[in-house]
């Protein structure tokens, strides 16, 4: 496998999995294990992938009318409140230099996340009715911290929270995208500050453009069809993936 093929696959995985309820980081860790870490993901490439994902998300939201003045005014404070728990946990993990990455943990969290996603999609469990948007987003922000466990999924954890709070599938998915903006941005800035140098090369261009286009196309498909297809395909996929990991590794 050449560098170009590896980073093309890497970029497609990042773009496709970033905003759907499966773990992008978990899949990328699995990819590295499959190729025996022959091609390492360096900080510059991860930073580029985050930038491409963020720009794809912003473009999607902009083209679909989510950046209206009224929408920004009503959601800015709730999104800020939701970001605080993840920011605190992330900072603590950086200071403690704690690393959760373990292939079997990815398998377990993939299955646990699938079970939670399945039950959150059942109307019977939509008992909690909270009208206050700030409280609702803050609770989702607490759930979002689960994404620090490799294999859990940031978007998945947010969707689970919003579904349990009675939001529709589409509304839960859109709100999970809102919460993704500051988290991806903070991750991008954190990585950018730690870069020693930036040098433009073909791998970098491959990662940026493939990640951007696959993320954007995935967003269009996912949001347009989620009410119709539901979360069951993701539940089944996560369980199969988790079982395969636990059996093979």
SULUR-V466962 format. One record per helix or strand of 3 or more residues. SS is the DSSP state (helix for helix, strand for strand). FROM is the first residue (numbers start at 1). TO is the last residue. If there is no record, write none. Layout:
ss->SS from->FROM to->TO
ss->SS from->FROM to->TO
This chain:
ss->helix from->3 to->17
ss->helix from->24 to->34
ss->helix from->43 to->63
ss->helix from->69 to->96
ss->helix from->103 to->120
ss->helix from->123 to->125
ss->helix from->133 to->148
ss->helix from->154 to->164
ss->helix from->169 to->194
ss->helix from->202 to->229
ss->helix from->232 to->248
